[in-house]
Amino acid sequence: MRRVVVTGMGGLCGLGTSWPEIHAGLRARQNAIRTMREWDRHKDMNTRLGGPIDFTPPSHWTRKQLRSMGRVSQLAVRAAELAIADAGLTGSPIISSGATGVSSGSSTGSTADISAFAAMILHADASGLNANSYVRMMPHTTAANVGIFFGAKGRIIPTSSACTSGSQGVGYAYEAIKFGRQDVMIAGGAEELCPTEAMAFDTLYATSRRNDEPKTTPRPYDRDRDGLVVGEGGAMLILEELEHAQRRGARIHAELVGFGSNSDGVHVTKPEESTMRVVMELALADAGLSPDAIGYVNGHGTATEHGDIAETRATSALFGSRMPLSSQKSYLGHTLGACGALEAWFSIEMMKAGWFAPTLNLDNIDPRCGELEYITGEGRAIGTDYVMNNNFAFGGVNTSMVFKRWK
């Protein structure tokens, strides 16, 4: 089997568009959540909270390039552009040689275009549609647009699996390289903020309603949590076969040594503790590691009651109470299709720095959660060679990845 390394990372989130910005925000315990007063017109929705980002397409993007991209694809393409630059591959013939593929997803396509099609069905009004409307709306819009923008001629792997879209994007890219199908993969996910996504969780009574206290929520693993907050963003990793990276003298951030993905097979929205544990075991087995090799777990940490409890019990059952764990969703909200890729990026950078961010707003650990070393306060200095990143999604989709420090 071939070894897979991370040679480029880039993304956008509520804390910034570069690791120094994001790291500073994590250190400062900066919460990017705000009250979305523009959502007040949605009278039947309880939450008014979101984690938006300030994004304008770069001036060097052409009108022709932008035609096929809704906001979610713009976030994905920009993240890919940053990651490709970080990998030293901007303008490289490697991208268009057929050796490079794309593995990416989002929960949905751009909702502005979905609305235009809805207007056609509901009101027989197709005036808002054009030749690119479907391309902006389609489930694989991020993967397709990244491939087209950079001229990647390898395989396209769409991973539209809600909250595991980004982590499956990275995991399936890893497998494509590991098993010799590609040499390089642009991998990750993105999500644009939309009130329809907040409403999807609102109907499940799973959103935070601290509408006048945006900095106090979300509260992953906390006894007084009242639900999640939806955010937006995008992140991409450049994965590369080890010898390919070494031949071109690439800088290596980390090695991806293990990936697991499975399904609960029980309920479409209620998480299952037993299969959450199994997916972590699958990642460890793929990496050839025992649980005691892992020094930190980046938790999914949505700040929903059933999710927090199931995930932490599964983690504690596998690793014991010694395991340090935290969730960056407490800073950004739940970025859905982007979170797995963003949190993989953060996990690698925190491992490199030897400092791991705390979970914000975690004042009183829910006694029903598993016994773990929940990171709070000013964060924690940890020297470790391995970190795990876990994500869990509607439909009972579970993912786990293990990254190794590159020495």
NORUR-V948903 format. One record per backbone hydrogen bond with DSSP energy under -1.0 kcal/mol. CO is the residue of the C=O (numbers start at 1). NH is the residue of the N-H. If there is no record, write none. Layout:
co->(CO:CO)
nh->(NH:NH)
This chain:
co->(3:4:5:6:8:10:12:13:16:18:19:20:21:22:23:24:25:26:34:35:36:37:39:41:42:48:50:51:58:62:63:66:70:71:72:73:74:75:76:77:78:79:80:81:82:83:84:85:89:92:99:99:100:101:102:103:104:105:110:111:112:113:114:115:116:117:118:119:119:120:126:130:132:133:134:136:138:140:141:142:143:144:145:146:147:155:157:159:161:162:164:165:166:167:168:169:170:171:172:173:174:175:176:176:177:178:183:184:185:186:187:189:191:194:194:195:196:197:198:199:201:202:206:209:210:213:219:221:222:228:229:230:233:234:235:236:237:238:238:239:240:241:242:243:244:245:246:254:255:258:260:262:268:272:273:274:275:276:277:278:279:280:281:282:283:284:284:290:291:296:297:298:304:305:306:307:308:309:310:311:312:313:314:315:316:320:323:324:325:326:328:328:329:331:334:335:338:339:340:341:342:343:344:345:346:347:348:349:350:350:354:356:361:364:366:372:373:375:376:380:385:386:387:388:389:391:393:393:396:397:398:399:400:401:402:402:403:404)
nh->(242:256:240:253:238:236:234:16:13:22:23:24:25:26:27:28:30:29:50:37:39:40:42:43:45:36:34:232:61:66:67:69:74:75:76:77:78:79:80:81:82:83:84:85:86:87:89:88:92:95:183:184:154:186:157:188:159:190:114:115:116:117:118:119:120:121:122:123:125:124:129:133:136:137:138:110:141:144:145:146:147:148:149:150:152:102:104:161:164:165:168:169:170:171:172:173:174:175:176:177:178:179:181:182:180:2:241:101:239:103:237:235:233:197:198:199:200:201:202:203:206:205:228:211:213:216:222:366:225:208:334:51:191:12:189:10:187:7:8:185:5:245:246:247:248:250:249:6:404:402:400:398:395:276:277:278:279:280:281:282:283:284:285:286:287:288:289:293:294:388:326:390:308:309:310:311:312:313:314:315:316:317:318:319:320:323:373:297:375:299:331:332:333:32:231:338:342:343:344:345:346:347:348:349:350:351:352:353:354:355:382:380:363:223:369:374:325:359:379:356:405:295:403:298:401:399:396:397:264:393:262:391:260:389:257:258:387:255)
